[in-house]
């Protein structure tokens, strides 16, 4: 059998080590990476920490989108926009995009969708007509108020393998990484 012009017997088997949720697969992936790159002066501890942050965040996001947000036909970005508006109220689009961690271009699409569903409303800034404000509608407020308890229950589930002290330490450690990255930009 030939695969893309090569002998199939020489093609590495498809693995799911990095995409796996099994600890032994992830540990094996980290060992494979160290074996491949071990002669190079890389910091494997930092690599493992950052790649595990990415994998954990992706896993949590996928879980939330499937278990909570899909029921309301919301993307992660749309949920985040609704949540920011619920917590801090009406926002100018530049600030809303920054708070939601998305670009202004992405925000435009998200707000278009949310506005089409009557969950948010846009208006011109009263003192600077060039600026656009976004706020929750009554329907949007009801949705996020009903949705957030389910979202938080899944946050509790996601963190359930950690003790309260470990959760506190993890949050503290991740804030340190966030500060480091924010200071670099």
Order of alpha helices (4+ residues) and beta strands (2+ residues): beta-beta-alpha-alpha-alpha-beta-alpha-alpha-beta-beta-alpha-alpha
